[in-house]
Amino acid sequence: MCVFGCRFEPAVEWIEQNRIAGGKVLVHCDMNVSRSATIAIAWMIKYGGYTLCDACRHVKIQRTSANPNIGFLNELAR
């Protein structure tokens, strides 16, 4: 079953599999504003124990240009 709708699930699962295997993952997108931030937030919610609000706050502190679009945030909030 997809936690966030199936749009983000494959990326989140891939990140977690690589983390467990001892690997590192660089999450990026064309502008490094919305898509990459959303994937990082999705992972933080599913595997990091963060709430949506806390994950957004943490990502924004780490990368001030992060600004996930409202559609993505609504999908994560389900």
N, C-alpha and C positions, 0 to 999 in steps of 0.2 A: 504494500500500500504506500502511496506517495504522501509524505507528510505535508509538503508545500505545494501540492499540485505537481504534476510530473515534470514541469519545466525545469526546476532546479535540482531535483533529486539525483540525476546521474552525476552532475558535477560535484555535489556534496558527498556522494558515496565514493567517488573517485578520490577526492581529497582525503577522506578518512582512511581509505584503503592504503594510500601512499603514506599517510602519517603513521599508521600502525606498522607499516613495513620499515619505518625509520627514515623515510624519504622526506623531502621538502617540496612544497608546492608554491609556485608564484601565481597568484590570481591577478589577471589583468584583462583589460578590454581596450578597445580603440581609444577612448578618451579617459579611461580610469576614473569615471565619475559614477555611473549608475550600475552597469551590469556586474562589474567586478566587486563592487561594494555589496551588492545584493547577494552574490554567491558567498562572500565571506560572512555576511550576516546570517545567511541560511545555515552555514556550517556551525557558526557560533551558537545558534539556537538549538540545533539538533544535537550537537556533540559537546558543546562547551558549557551548557547549562545557563546560557544567557536568556533573558527575556528579549523580546523584539526591541523594546526601548533601550535597554542596556547595551545590546549589541550595536544598535545604530549609534548610540553615544560613543562607544568605544572606537568604532570604525572612524567616526567623524574626528575624534581626537587624534587618532593615528594618521589620518589623511584628510586634511581640512577641505579638500576639493570633492570628497565623496558626497554624493547626493542622489541616493536611489530614487527612481521615479515612483510616483504614488501608486501606479499599477502594480509594480513589483512589491512594494510594501504591503499593499492590500492582499496580494497573494500569500505573502509570508504571514500575515496576521490571521489567516484562516485556521 
